[in-house]
Amino acid sequence: MDFEFTAEQDELRDTVRRFLAARAPLESLRAHYGDAHGCGDDLWRGLVELGVVGLLAPDAVGGAGRGMVDAAVVLEEMGRAVCPCPYLATAVGAVGLVNDLDGWSSSPALAGLATGERRGVVAVYEPERRAAWRAPATRAERRGAEFAVTGTKAHVDGGPGADVLLVVAGTDDGLAVLAVDAAEAEVTHTPTVDGSRAEATVTLEDAPGRGVGGGDAAAAVARTLDRVAAGAVVDGVGAAGRALELSVEYAKARRQFGAPIGSFQAVQHLCADMLRAVEMARAAGYYACWAADAAGPAEAHRAATMALAFAADELAGVGAATIQVHGGIGFTWEHDAHLFYKRLLTLQRTGGGSVDQLAELAALLLDDGDVSASA
């Protein structure tokens, strides 16, 4: 197994970093922080022109036919720049789900997802049900060639700016994914602590939708959630890595008692713990992205679960330590430190957070009957 990035991936990283530095600096983020449509059309079109939105989509529908490690390279840079675009929700979540269901021809509404002309998001979680999704309260009843979808979905990442909602719902034949035009649903922006991400609550009342692919969609949804979890970890690695850089730079420059604060053991310990968390999360996140493409479903699921179980709390701790290293200035609106901290707080509750992920990991180990496999 080769853990080195290819020359193409290194070039992709450099290209995305330069693009985000020029088109999405933190100063511009502040101007739209907390907006329902924080990612402007110009920024999204720029990402489309770079060709990164369709990385996971097949060539036949205008995509690049690449894998999750390539998408992870982009996601790490997104986190590093605290980019407000719903790249994870659209380019990984929606595109990956349609791929798994082989559903590109299911509905005309899906045609533009691969090229970025339309933004799609996955609506899977429901209010007051944490990460439970296999038995949704949302129902879809067949009416001719379409379905009528009724229910409420919560924590829909990228929902306020979506054109197409991929709604996970129960049918008489099992779990299904329905493509619903966002105009047919009530999409309500739900502000969170992280103003760089726009979430929504989606309410559907007999909304017309077309089935994506055929058969029970449970396995495809599970794989999609694993990819999103792995991608969220790598996004967090980008944010935490940049937060660590800011902390080290400040510790070298800020002087107290006649010496840089970085010379004090207490600050050194904080930075060392931050580095440990970032590097371990990076290894776990990229392995999970590799496993999503190259390993079997069981290993891909375990890798994503382990990565998120670790990173959800550890990387949020990096954000908190960044505030501590910077002292009072780190908590001010004018400083960048809080932007990274809030990004990492969002990661802390992704997929139910570390509590749900550890419970899932324990269930996997008990089902395998081989506790040594996790050592």
PyMOL commands that set and color helices and strands:
alter all, ss='L'
color gray80, all
select helices_A, chain A and resi 7-23+26-31+41-50+59-61+68-80+87-101+108-110+159-161+182-184+218-253+261-263+265-294+297-331+337-347+350-368+371-374
alter helices_A, ss='H'
color red, helices_A
select strands_A, chain A and resi 120-123+139-143+146-157+164-171+174-181+186-189+199-211+255-256+259-260
alter strands_A, ss='S'
color yellow, strands_A
deselect
rebuild
show_as cartoon
